[in-house]
Amino acid sequence: MIFFPNKTVTVYEYGESTTEYNVYGEPIPAYTTVGEYRGDFQPIGPSEAVEMEGTIYTDTYKLYLPLTTPITRTCEVSIDGEYYEIIGSPEVYDHTYVGHIKVILQKKRQ
């Protein structure tokens, strides 16, 4: 449960394709859709960014998801048509009144 789920988040998992292969017969890495989940998406303020990484990053966000969301550090997410990669590992907070997973995201460069 999250207090303010304000976005629909699509989670993608990185793995090898089972249908596409390169010229050497090796599977081509691909993302597969894990599912869609409701989450609380917030920008990170400058003080949090400095505390977290020692530098101020732009296009960095916090995402709070339900504890049942299957998300790992190798996943990517899309929100409103924009793609984000996970910085670090998702943090599980299951000892609080409102259990959740906290993920730090950075907008993916094209």
N, C-alpha and C positions, 0 to 999 in steps of 0.2 A: 504494500500500500504506500502511496506517495500522496503528500498533501495537495500539490498543485500540478497534476499532469496537464501540460499545456501543448504538447506536441505528439504526433504519431511518429515513432522511430522505426525504421526498417533496419534490422541487423543482418549483416552479411558475414559469412565465415569463409576464411581463406583455405583453399585445399586444391588438390589436383583434379582436373577435369576427367571425367570418365568417357567423354565423347569426342574430345578434340586432342589431337596429337601433333607435335612438331615434325619436321622432316626426318628426325632421327628416331621417331616412334615413341618419344617420351611424352607423358601427359602434360598438357599445357596448364599451368597454374590458373585457377579461376576462383571467383567468389560465388558462393551459393547463398540463396536467401534462407535465413534461419526463421524469420517471422517478423511480424509487426507488433509493437508494444507501445503503450502510452507512457510518456516520461515527462519530467520537469526539466526543461532546457534553459540554462541561464548563462550569460556571459561572465567571464572571470574578470574581477577588478584588478587593477594594477598591483595593489598590495598583496593579493593572493598569488598572482603570477610571480612576483619577486620571491615570496616565501616558498613557492613550490619549486621553481627552477633556478632561481638566482638571477633571472633575466626577465624582462617584460616582453611577452609575446603578444602579437595581435592575432585575431581570429582564434582565440582559445576560449573554450566553454566548459561548463559543468553540466553533466546529465545525470539525473537521478532516475533509476529504474526500479521496478518491483523485484523482490528477491528471487522470483521464479524466472527471471530473464536469463536465457543461456548466452552469456556474453563473456568473451575472453580477450586477452591483450592482442590477439591476432585478428580479431574481428574489425570490421568497419561498419559505420552507420550512415544512413542518409536521413536527412530531415529537411522537408520542404524543397526537395530537389538538389540539395547541396550534400556533398560527401565529406565525411570526417574520419580521421584516423585516431586511434586511442593512444594517448600518451601514458606510459607506464602500464600498470595492471588495474583492472576494476577493483574497487574496495568494497567489501561486503560489510554492512552494518546490520547485524541481526540481533544485537543486544540492546537496541533502542525501542521505544514505544512504536515508532513507525520504521520498521525494518526496510532497508533499501540497498541498492548497489549504486555507488558513486563512481562515475567515469569522467575522466578529463579528456576532452576532445580538442583536436586542432583541425581547422579546415584544410582539406586536402588541396594541394597545389596541382593545377592541371598541366 
